[in-house]
């Protein structure tokens, strides 16, 4: 009976030690002291208030000035204030310097530039010092620009827009000028596909 009891206890202990966890998703990122990355071995990685990597609650004194950590393809990465990235393939591995492992973030901004008008539609020159402001119009195509400007009262001949854009979608823009309380016609239309689109495949063959 004693031997059977010991065997039973052994299997209970073995089952209890087979702990499971939910590893972080690929490309998971934590910034600052908020958040935790869990690797496939159930290790918990954080950033301490002293800007060091912490492994299961113990600071890694070989790290410093850590601002961000990432979990990419099963490896742990950390970035410091100098913008340098270091990788560990396991908890016991040595940090190895590498390049930013995270996928590039699509550019979701539109920087518009134009030239100021120099004459009225009558051909008369606009006097120097005349206050001119601009309105910016936006649409999904050259023929669908909104009637209401997304920005107005712009005093410079450039503007940067960064609100509400979606990667992969095309946006078109035009500007109009206002002087002496009168607004002129819209400019030519310029369009941009946010984040770009994949280039065409190459090397296609058929047999």
C-alpha contacts under 8 A as a table, 3 or more apart, distances in Angstrom:
res1	aa1	res2	aa2	distance
1	X	4	X	5.17
1	X	5	X	6.19
2	X	5	X	5.07
2	X	6	X	6.29
3	X	6	X	5.21
3	X	7	X	6.34
4	X	7	X	5.15
4	X	8	X	6.17
5	X	8	X	5.04
5	X	9	X	6.18
6	X	9	X	5.08
6	X	10	X	6.16
7	X	10	X	5.08
7	X	11	X	6.51
8	X	11	X	5.41
8	X	12	X	6.36
9	X	12	X	5.04
9	X	13	X	6.14
10	X	13	X	5.20
10	X	14	X	6.14
11	X	14	X	4.95
11	X	15	X	6.12
12	X	15	X	5.24
12	X	16	X	6.22
13	X	16	X	5.09
13	X	17	X	6.24
14	X	17	X	5.26
14	X	18	X	6.62
15	X	18	X	5.40
16	X	19	X	6.64
20	X	42	X	7.35
21	X	40	X	7.88
21	X	42	X	5.72
22	X	38	X	7.24
22	X	40	X	7.79
22	X	42	X	7.52
23	X	37	X	7.57
23	X	38	X	4.84
23	X	39	X	5.03
23	X	40	X	5.28
23	X	41	X	8.00
23	X	42	X	6.68
24	X	28	X	6.28
24	X	37	X	5.77
24	X	38	X	5.22
24	X	39	X	6.38
24	X	71	X	7.23
25	X	28	X	5.48
25	X	71	X	7.50
26	X	71	X	5.93
26	X	72	X	5.28
26	X	73	X	6.19
26	X	74	X	7.50
27	X	70	X	6.19
27	X	71	X	5.32
27	X	72	X	4.87
27	X	73	X	7.64
27	X	102	X	6.48
28	X	37	X	7.30
28	X	70	X	5.55
28	X	71	X	5.30
28	X	72	X	7.22
29	X	37	X	7.62
29	X	68	X	7.12
29	X	69	X	5.68
29	X	70	X	4.42
29	X	71	X	6.66
30	X	33	X	7.87
30	X	34	X	6.63
30	X	35	X	5.56
30	X	36	X	6.75
30	X	37	X	7.28
30	X	46	X	7.84
30	X	68	X	5.78
30	X	69	X	5.38
30	X	70	X	6.52
31	X	34	X	6.43
31	X	35	X	7.50
31	X	47	X	8.00
31	X	67	X	5.99
31	X	68	X	4.47
31	X	69	X	6.57
32	X	47	X	6.20
32	X	48	X	7.97
32	X	51	X	7.65
32	X	66	X	7.89
32	X	67	X	5.50
32	X	68	X	6.19
33	X	46	X	6.82
33	X	47	X	5.03
33	X	48	X	5.84
33	X	49	X	6.19
33	X	51	X	7.99
34	X	46	X	7.83
34	X	47	X	7.72
35	X	46	X	6.73
36	X	44	X	6.37
36	X	45	X	5.63
36	X	46	X	5.07
37	X	44	X	5.77
37	X	45	X	5.01
37	X	46	X	6.55
37	X	70	X	7.60
37	X	71	X	6.96
38	X	41	X	7.89
38	X	42	X	5.70
38	X	43	X	5.47
38	X	44	X	4.66
38	X	45	X	6.24
39	X	42	X	5.32
39	X	43	X	5.47
39	X	44	X	6.85
39	X	45	X	7.95
39	X	71	X	7.54
39	X	74	X	6.95
39	X	75	X	7.93
39	X	76	X	7.78
40	X	43	X	7.42
40	X	74	X	7.07
43	X	55	X	6.87
43	X	56	X	6.08
43	X	91	X	7.60
44	X	54	X	7.99
44	X	55	X	5.87
44	X	56	X	4.95
44	X	57	X	7.71
45	X	53	X	6.99
45	X	54	X	5.57
45	X	55	X	4.91
45	X	56	X	6.31
45	X	57	X	7.92
46	X	53	X	5.98
46	X	54	X	5.06
46	X	55	X	6.81
46	X	57	X	7.90
46	X	69	X	7.86
47	X	50	X	7.91
47	X	51	X	5.90
47	X	52	X	5.60
47	X	53	X	4.80
47	X	54	X	5.64
47	X	66	X	7.09
47	X	67	X	7.75
47	X	68	X	7.80
47	X	69	X	7.80
48	X	51	X	5.17
48	X	52	X	5.33
48	X	53	X	6.33
48	X	54	X	6.18
48	X	59	X	7.12
49	X	52	X	7.51
50	X	64	X	7.96
50	X	65	X	7.77
51	X	64	X	5.89
51	X	65	X	4.94
51	X	66	X	4.83
51	X	67	X	6.72
52	X	59	X	6.21
52	X	60	X	6.29
52	X	61	X	6.92
52	X	63	X	5.32
52	X	64	X	4.99
52	X	65	X	6.42
52	X	66	X	5.58
53	X	59	X	5.82
53	X	60	X	5.40
53	X	61	X	7.91
53	X	63	X	6.19
53	X	64	X	7.66
53	X	66	X	6.88
53	X	78	X	7.75
54	X	57	X	5.57
54	X	58	X	5.15
54	X	59	X	4.19
54	X	60	X	5.65
55	X	58	X	5.23
55	X	59	X	6.35
55	X	60	X	6.90
55	X	91	X	7.76
60	X	63	X	5.86
61	X	64	X	7.35
63	X	66	X	7.08
64	X	80	X	7.07
65	X	80	X	5.13
65	X	81	X	5.70
66	X	69	X	7.85
66	X	78	X	6.60
66	X	79	X	5.67
66	X	80	X	4.18
66	X	81	X	6.41
67	X	78	X	7.60
67	X	79	X	5.89
67	X	80	X	5.31
67	X	81	X	6.17
68	X	78	X	5.74
68	X	79	X	5.21
68	X	80	X	7.03
69	X	76	X	7.25
69	X	77	X	5.41
69	X	78	X	4.29
69	X	79	X	6.25
70	X	76	X	6.01
70	X	77	X	4.98
70	X	78	X	6.39
70	X	102	X	7.82
71	X	74	X	6.37
71	X	75	X	5.71
71	X	76	X	4.90
71	X	77	X	6.21
72	X	75	X	5.36
72	X	76	X	6.63
72	X	77	X	7.40
72	X	101	X	6.91
72	X	102	X	7.42
74	X	89	X	7.01
75	X	87	X	6.65
75	X	88	X	5.75
75	X	89	X	4.55
75	X	90	X	6.84
76	X	87	X	5.66
76	X	88	X	5.13
76	X	89	X	6.32
76	X	90	X	7.50
77	X	85	X	6.63
77	X	86	X	5.51
77	X	87	X	4.46
77	X	88	X	6.39
77	X	101	X	7.90
78	X	85	X	5.55
78	X	86	X	5.36
78	X	87	X	6.64
79	X	82	X	7.95
79	X	83	X	6.01
79	X	84	X	5.43
79	X	85	X	4.41
79	X	86	X	6.50
80	X	83	X	5.46
80	X	84	X	5.65
80	X	85	X	6.83
81	X	84	X	7.45
84	X	97	X	7.34
84	X	98	X	7.68
84	X	99	X	7.47
84	X	100	X	7.95
85	X	97	X	5.79
85	X	98	X	5.55
85	X	99	X	5.87
85	X	100	X	6.04
86	X	95	X	5.69
86	X	96	X	5.18
86	X	97	X	4.18
86	X	98	X	5.57
86	X	99	X	7.84
87	X	95	X	5.28
87	X	96	X	5.13
87	X	97	X	6.20
87	X	98	X	6.65
88	X	91	X	7.00
88	X	93	X	5.72
88	X	94	X	6.16
88	X	95	X	5.11
88	X	96	X	6.63
89	X	93	X	6.20
90	X	93	X	5.20
98	X	101	X	7.96
106	X	167	X	6.49
106	X	194	X	7.31
106	X	195	X	4.28
106	X	196	X	7.56
107	X	167	X	7.74
107	X	194	X	6.34
107	X	195	X	4.81
107	X	196	X	7.97
108	X	162	X	6.20
108	X	165	X	5.87
108	X	166	X	6.93
108	X	167	X	6.57
108	X	194	X	5.42
108	X	195	X	6.05
109	X	160	X	6.98
109	X	161	X	5.62
109	X	162	X	4.45
109	X	163	X	7.71
109	X	165	X	7.39
109	X	194	X	7.27
110	X	160	X	5.67
110	X	161	X	5.09
110	X	162	X	6.45
110	X	192	X	7.54
111	X	158	X	7.28
111	X	159	X	5.93
111	X	160	X	4.36
111	X	161	X	6.37
112	X	158	X	5.35
112	X	159	X	5.30
112	X	160	X	6.15
113	X	157	X	5.91
113	X	158	X	4.29
113	X	159	X	6.75
114	X	157	X	5.51
114	X	158	X	6.36
115	X	157	X	6.31
116	X	157	X	6.58
117	X	120	X	7.78
117	X	126	X	7.89
117	X	177	X	7.70
118	X	125	X	5.92
118	X	126	X	5.47
119	X	122	X	7.66
119	X	123	X	5.64
119	X	124	X	5.41
119	X	125	X	4.14
119	X	126	X	4.87
120	X	123	X	5.40
120	X	124	X	5.44
120	X	125	X	6.26
120	X	126	X	6.27
121	X	124	X	7.38
126	X	130	X	6.93
127	X	130	X	5.82
130	X	179	X	7.17
130	X	180	X	7.96
131	X	179	X	6.16
131	X	180	X	7.49
132	X	155	X	6.64
132	X	177	X	6.49
132	X	178	X	5.58
132	X	179	X	4.89
132	X	180	X	7.92
133	X	152	X	7.59
133	X	153	X	5.18
133	X	154	X	5.25
133	X	155	X	4.78
133	X	156	X	7.60
133	X	177	X	5.74
133	X	178	X	5.25
133	X	179	X	6.80
134	X	152	X	5.93
134	X	153	X	5.60
134	X	154	X	4.86
134	X	155	X	6.39
134	X	156	X	7.89
134	X	157	X	7.89
134	X	175	X	6.43
134	X	176	X	5.51
134	X	177	X	4.56
134	X	178	X	6.07
135	X	149	X	5.84
135	X	150	X	7.60
135	X	151	X	5.64
135	X	152	X	4.12
135	X	153	X	6.24
135	X	154	X	6.44
135	X	175	X	5.42
135	X	176	X	5.35
135	X	177	X	6.59
135	X	178	X	7.96
136	X	149	X	5.18
136	X	150	X	5.76
136	X	151	X	5.16
136	X	152	X	6.28
136	X	173	X	6.93
136	X	174	X	5.91
136	X	175	X	4.55
136	X	176	X	6.83
137	X	145	X	6.14
137	X	146	X	6.08
137	X	147	X	7.36
137	X	148	X	6.90
137	X	149	X	4.53
137	X	150	X	5.69
137	X	151	X	7.35
137	X	173	X	5.47
137	X	174	X	5.22
137	X	175	X	6.05
138	X	145	X	5.11
138	X	146	X	5.79
138	X	149	X	7.13
138	X	150	X	6.66
138	X	171	X	6.83
138	X	172	X	5.57
138	X	173	X	4.61
138	X	174	X	6.75
139	X	142	X	7.02
139	X	143	X	7.85
139	X	144	X	5.22
139	X	145	X	4.01
139	X	146	X	5.75
139	X	171	X	5.76
139	X	172	X	5.17
139	X	173	X	6.56
140	X	144	X	6.12
140	X	145	X	7.02
140	X	170	X	5.94
140	X	171	X	4.75
140	X	172	X	5.73
141	X	144	X	5.27
141	X	145	X	6.80
141	X	170	X	7.42
141	X	171	X	6.52
141	X	172	X	5.45
141	X	191	X	7.51
142	X	145	X	6.36
142	X	172	X	6.02
142	X	173	X	7.69
142	X	189	X	6.03
142	X	190	X	7.86
142	X	191	X	7.74
145	X	172	X	7.27
145	X	173	X	7.26
145	X	174	X	7.93
146	X	149	X	6.80
149	X	152	X	6.26
151	X	154	X	7.11
154	X	157	X	7.79
154	X	159	X	7.79
156	X	159	X	7.33
162	X	165	X	6.75
165	X	169	X	7.71
165	X	194	X	7.09
166	X	169	X	5.83
166	X	194	X	6.59
167	X	193	X	7.62
167	X	194	X	4.88
167	X	195	X	4.96
167	X	196	X	7.44
168	X	193	X	5.98
168	X	194	X	5.33
168	X	195	X	5.82
168	X	196	X	6.14
168	X	197	X	6.11
169	X	193	X	5.45
169	X	194	X	5.73
170	X	191	X	6.76
170	X	192	X	5.50
170	X	193	X	4.04
170	X	194	X	6.18
171	X	191	X	5.48
171	X	192	X	5.47
171	X	193	X	6.29
171	X	194	X	7.54
172	X	189	X	6.42
172	X	190	X	5.51
172	X	191	X	3.98
172	X	192	X	6.40
173	X	189	X	5.47
173	X	190	X	5.36
173	X	191	X	6.19
174	X	186	X	6.08
174	X	187	X	5.44
174	X	188	X	6.11
174	X	189	X	4.91
174	X	190	X	6.65
175	X	186	X	5.35
175	X	187	X	5.36
175	X	188	X	7.94
176	X	183	X	6.90
176	X	184	X	5.92
176	X	185	X	5.78
176	X	186	X	4.43
176	X	187	X	6.04
177	X	183	X	5.70
177	X	184	X	5.54
177	X	185	X	7.47
177	X	186	X	7.65
178	X	181	X	6.23
178	X	182	X	5.34
178	X	183	X	4.12
178	X	184	X	6.19
179	X	182	X	5.45
179	X	183	X	6.56
193	X	196	X	5.41
193	X	197	X	7.31
201	X	204	X	7.40
